Amino acid sequence: MDNYNLVSFDDTSAAFSSRTDRELKKMNFLFTIMAMGKLTKIGSYFVKNALKWKLPVAKVIKNTLFKHFCGGENLDECKNTVDKLSLFNIKTILDYAVEAESSMASYDHTMEVLRKSIDLAASDKKNIPFVVFKMTALCRFSILEKAQSGVELSFIEKEEFDHFNQMVEKIAAYAAEAGVRLMVDAEESWIQDTIDAVTIKLMHQFNQHNAIVYRTFQMYRVDMPFLLKEAVQSAKENGYILGVKLVRGAYMEKERKRALELGYPSPIFPTKEETDQAYNEGLEFCLNHLQYLSIVSGSHNEESNLLQTKLMASLKIKNDDERIYFAQLYGMGDHISYNLAGKQYNVGKYVPFGPLTAVMPYLLRRAEENKSINGQTGRELSLIRKELNRRKSKP
């Protein structure tokens, strides 16, 4: 029997093996709330304003949303999460989930946190193979946007943009020296070309022998299948290993809203089915070109993850081939992560960390994402309840 036929995402005893009964009940409550679309929207609005008005809600948020979706407020708090995941053959992708910073002091702090993240990963490469960051944590959004639009930067903006380029080169060099892989997260389409250009330059420089720097491809974009193939061809022609992080995308509603307001065609596929097809075809294309790339496939879609196991089996790729990782977000998709890890596939959990107020944009996106992805929250909730019932019925 092929290896992929042995993977079942319905095995709740494996999926929630790391969760106590109390934790599972809290998950049931949290996902029940998130499944209520209108309530999630109201809650997100309340949380944003409560923090803005300095209402005493931080403790409640930290013990609910934050605790479930984040590893901690700092690296020391993350260590327990890393250790807990490692017990189940699941790796940690350290994600300093701070973005949209706007001061030199904040950029310097981000650099320091990234260095310490790389140091921690280097000390435990078996369990922490990746560190990830957003470039908006090191540069003003407006400058990235201006650079992409072709508008000439002012002298001060140019200095800041040059400094940003120096910072990302330094952090990539630091990661390369430590042998730690560095993923650059994707962001909005109107700054993504700038981010990609910087990332490609880093890959030329540091990916000569293996993938150190990874570029993110958001497959919900209409142009992304072409850009993915173009990137592989460029890596082939220029003699470096392409680092690919393949995702569907996280800014769908924002992208469509901006396109409508500014009167240009939406860059996002009109239907989920088209996005699914683009993702799956991109996945197959990558697995057929492993001589030129390494891939992290970030997906909570069961069909795509099963497809990946089928493709790997048909191509006679070992489950634990170091060039291939499956990835899901911490606090989500445990039925996928734990069951794949149990079959010796390389699985990483995106573990965000950072000060509570700084990671709120990330947490609110998770709540909105769960609301907007049809069926996903309901599926997770049904599995949580199935496991609770299984435990109740145990003699």
Secondary structure as the mmCIF struct_conf table of DSSP 4:
data_model
#
loop_
_struct_conf.conf_type_id
_struct_conf.id
_struct_conf.beg_label_comp_id
_struct_conf.beg_label_asym_id
_struct_conf.beg_label_seq_id
_struct_conf.end_label_comp_id
_struct_conf.end_label_asym_id
_struct_conf.end_label_seq_id
HELX_RH_3T_P HELX_RH_3T_P1 ASN A 3 LEU A 6
TURN_TY1_P TURN_TY1_P1 PHE A 9 ASP A 10
HELX_RH_AL_P HELX_RH_AL_P1 THR A 12 ALA A 15
TURN_TY1_P TURN_TY1_P2 PHE A 16 SER A 18
HELX_RH_AL_P HELX_RH_AL_P2 ASP A 21 MET A 34
TURN_TY1_P TURN_TY1_P3 ALA A 35 ALA A 35
HELX_RH_AL_P HELX_RH_AL_P3 GLY A 37 LYS A 52
TURN_TY1_P TURN_TY1_P4 TRP A 53 LYS A 54
BEND BEND1 PRO A 56 PRO A 56
HELX_RH_AL_P HELX_RH_AL_P4 ALA A 58 ILE A 61
HELX_RH_PI_P HELX_RH_PI_P1 LYS A 62 PHE A 66
HELX_RH_AL_P HELX_RH_AL_P5 LYS A 67 PHE A 69
BEND BEND2 GLY A 71 GLY A 71
STRN STRN1 GLY A 72 GLY A 72
BEND BEND3 GLU A 73 ASN A 74
HELX_RH_AL_P HELX_RH_AL_P6 LEU A 75 SER A 86
TURN_TY1_P TURN_TY1_P5 LEU A 87 ASN A 89
STRN STRN2 LYS A 91 TYR A 96
BEND BEND4 SER A 103 SER A 103
HELX_RH_AL_P HELX_RH_AL_P7 MET A 104 SER A 123
TURN_TY1_P TURN_TY1_P6 ASP A 124 ASN A 127
STRN STRN3 PHE A 130 PHE A 133
HELX_RH_3T_P HELX_RH_3T_P2 MET A 135 ALA A 137
TURN_TY1_P TURN_TY1_P7 LEU A 138 LEU A 138
BEND BEND5 CYS A 139 CYS A 139
HELX_RH_AL_P HELX_RH_AL_P8 PHE A 141 SER A 149
TURN_TY1_P TURN_TY1_P8 GLY A 150 GLY A 150
HELX_LH_PP_P HELX_LH_PP_P1 VAL A 151 SER A 154
HELX_RH_AL_P HELX_RH_AL_P9 PHE A 155 ALA A 178
TURN_TY1_P TURN_TY1_P9 GLY A 179 GLY A 179
STRN STRN4 ARG A 181 VAL A 184
HELX_LH_PP_P HELX_LH_PP_P2 ASP A 185 ALA A 186
HELX_RH_AL_P HELX_RH_AL_P10 SER A 189 PHE A 206
BEND BEND6 GLN A 208 ASN A 210
STRN STRN5 VAL A 213 GLN A 218
TURN_TY1_P TURN_TY1_P10 MET A 219 TYR A 220
STRN STRN6 ARG A 221 ARG A 221
TURN_TY1_P TURN_TY1_P11 VAL A 222 ASP A 223
HELX_RH_AL_P HELX_RH_AL_P11 MET A 224 ASN A 238
TURN_TY1_P TURN_TY1_P12 GLY A 239 GLY A 239
HELX_LH_PP_P HELX_LH_PP_P3 ILE A 241 ILE A 241
STRN STRN7 LEU A 242 VAL A 247
BEND BEND7 ALA A 250 ALA A 250
HELX_RH_AL_P HELX_RH_AL_P12 MET A 252 LEU A 262
TURN_TY1_P TURN_TY1_P13 GLY A 263 GLY A 263
BEND BEND8 TYR A 264 TYR A 264
BEND BEND9 PRO A 267 PRO A 267
STRN STRN8 ILE A 268 ILE A 268
BEND BEND10 PRO A 270 THR A 271
HELX_RH_AL_P HELX_RH_AL_P13 LYS A 272 LEU A 287
TURN_TY1_P TURN_TY1_P14 ASN A 288 GLN A 291
BEND BEND11 TYR A 292 TYR A 292
STRN STRN9 LEU A 293 GLY A 298
HELX_RH_AL_P HELX_RH_AL_P14 GLU A 302 SER A 314
TURN_TY1_P TURN_TY1_P15 LEU A 315 LYS A 316
TURN_TY1_P TURN_TY1_P16 ASN A 319 ASP A 320
TURN_TY1_P TURN_TY1_P17 GLU A 322 ARG A 323
STRN STRN10 ILE A 324 LEU A 329
TURN_TY1_P TURN_TY1_P18 TYR A 330 GLY A 331
BEND BEND12 MET A 332 MET A 332
HELX_RH_AL_P HELX_RH_AL_P15 ASP A 334 GLY A 342
TURN_TY1_P TURN_TY1_P19 LYS A 343 GLN A 344
STRN STRN11 VAL A 347 PHE A 353
BEND BEND13 GLY A 354 GLY A 354
TURN_TY1_P TURN_TY1_P20 LEU A 356 VAL A 359
HELX_RH_AL_P HELX_RH_AL_P16 MET A 360 SER A 372
BEND BEND14 ILE A 373 ILE A 373
TURN_TY1_P TURN_TY1_P21 ASN A 374 GLY A 375
HELX_RH_AL_P HELX_RH_AL_P17 GLN A 376 SER A 393
#
